[in-house]
Amino acid sequence: MTVASVAFRLMETVAAHEKNGPERQSREYWFRLYHQCWIAVNGGDKPAGTE
């Protein structure tokens, strides 16, 4: 399993538990949530080029 796939699964899990439900979220929400999940899965290291 890759970091990206684990981050994606975490994003799905978090979104499923969000107050408004994932179907009501904007594109920005999904990108930001995935980025936060990627950082969490990667031990707090930000992806290259996102500083």
Secondary structure, DSSP 8 states (H G I E B T S, - for coil): --HHHHHHHHHHHHHHHSTT-GGG--HHHHHHHHHHHHHHHTTT---TT--
